[in-house]
């Protein structure tokens, strides 16, 4: 059995940790495998437990996180929009990846309540210090509500693109279109393949 005093994390600066990342809902930060090693070591020291017991606990937490993601009702497009589906209503915004690529967002133009869009229609515009980007509807439907907070304070999108930084709510006219979108896992694989 290996104990905490004998754990020495080895870091290879040449290795990229893109294939696995885990989200801590408490801190809402993405942790790399290296962070788990550091956290595990600290827990061993504090708790005086063996590394193998701590490893089992981390494995269980990783399994729970992965299964939680698979049951998510959030879907993505290859153009980096997301839609959170609740019945026949979808909440739409841009992904964290898109937000990071855009940088500081300075202007947002949203659709008007009552507007109708087909899947892949341009429905909004985001302007950042780097570029102007069109936002495309991930599904067909009618605009029910827009998030005026993001037009008044565009920094909300940079701070919380997957939560408070949503753009609009859409009454979905064809729920079967959702199956053509990417799950969170598939979207992350797509991002990895693009880089």
N, C-alpha and C positions, 0 to 999 in steps of 0.2 A: 504494500500500500504506500502511495506517495503522500507525503505530508507537506504542508505549506512552506515550511522552512527550506524545502528542497526545490521549490518551483522557481525556475528562472525563465521568464518569457524570452523567447528568441525572436528578434525582429529582423526580417530580411527587407531592406529598403527597396529592393528590386521588385518585390511582390506587390501586385495590386489586389486589393480586396473588393472587387466589384461583384463577384458572383453571389455573395451572401451578405445581406445587411439586415439588421434587426431594429425595430423601433420600440423604444421604451415609452409607453403611453404616459407614464408619470412625468417624464421630462420632455417628451415629444421631440427627441433627437435621434438621429440615426447613429447606431453604434456599429463599429467595425469589429471583426473578430479580435483584433488586438485589444480593443476596449474591454471585451469580455474577459480576456486573459488578465488584464490589470484589475478588473473588478473582482474576478474570482480569487486572485492572489490576496487582495485586500480583505475579502470575506473570510478566507482561510485564516488570516492573521487575527482578525477581530473575533471570529467565532471559535478558533482553535479546532477546526474540523479538518478532516482529511480532504485532499484535493479530489479524490474520486467521488465523495458524496456531493461536493459542490458541483462537480462536472455533471452529475446526474440531474441536479436541480436546474442547471442551465439548459441541459438537453430538453427537459420537460418544458421549460419556458419557451424555448425555440419552437418546439412542436406546437404549443398552444398558439403562438404568434402566427405561425404558418397556416394553421387550420383556420384561424380567425380571418386572415386575409382571403382565404379561398371562399369564404362564405359572404364576402363583402358585396354590397350592391352598388359599388362604384365601378364604372367602366371608362375606358380611355380610347381615344382615337390616335392614329399615327401622326396626326397634326398637333397633338398634345393638348387637346381639350379633354375634360372629364365630365361625366354625367352620373349623378347619384339618383338612382331610380327608387321611387316609393309609390307603388301602385301604378297609376297612369301619369304621374308627374315626375319630371326630371329636373334636378338642379344642375346647372351647367357652369363651369369655370375653366381655368387653365391649370395645367399640371405644375408641380414644383419645378420640374425640368424646364418647362417653358418660362416660368417666372425667373429662374436663375439665368437662363440664356438672354432674356430680355434686359435684365438689370432693373434699375430704378424706373418704375412706371410713372409717367407724368400726365397721361390723359387716357380716358376710356370713353368710347362711344357705344352705348347699349341700344338694343332694339326698343321698340315702343310696344307697350302692352296691347295685345290684340293682333300684332303682326303674326303672320303664318310663314313658316319655313319648311322646306324639304330637307332631307338629310344632305349634308355637305354644302348647304347654302351659306354664303357669308352672312353673318348676323350681328357682328360686333367688330370693333376696332380697338386695338391697344397700341398706344404710343409710349415708347420708352426713350431713355437717353441714347440708346443704341439703334433702335429700329421702329418701324411701324408694322404691326402684324394684324392680319385679318383673323377673326375668330369664326369658325364654321360650326354650324349646328350638328351635333353628333346624331341627332334623330329628327324625324319630322314632327311638327306640332305647332301649337299656338302659344305665344308668350302670355303667361299668366301674371308675372310679377318681375320687376327688375330691382336690382340691388343699388339703389341710389347712393348708398353710403360709399361705394367704390368710386363713383363719379365725383363726389365731394372730397374724398380723401383716398387717393390712389395708392397710398402706402399700405393700405389694408391688404391689397393684393400681394405685395411683397412680403408682408408679415405672415399672412395666412391664406395662401392661394387655394387650399383644399377645404377651408372652413368659412371664415368670415368674408373671404375674398371672392365668393361666388358672384356670377354675373346676372343670371336670370333663371326663372322657373318656367318650364315648358310643359304644357299639356300634351302628352305624347299621343299621336294619332295612329301609330303603328308599332306596337310593342315588339313585334318580331324583329325589328331593326336592331334591337339591343344585342341579339345573339351575334351580330356581325362586328361588335366592338370587342376591345381587348380587356381581359380581366387584369387586375393589378399585377399578377404574376406574369402574364403574357406581355404586358406593357413594359415591365422591367427587363424582360428578356429582349424585347424589341430595342430598348435603349442600349443595352449591352451590345447587341449586334450592330447598331449604328455607330458606335464609338470605336 
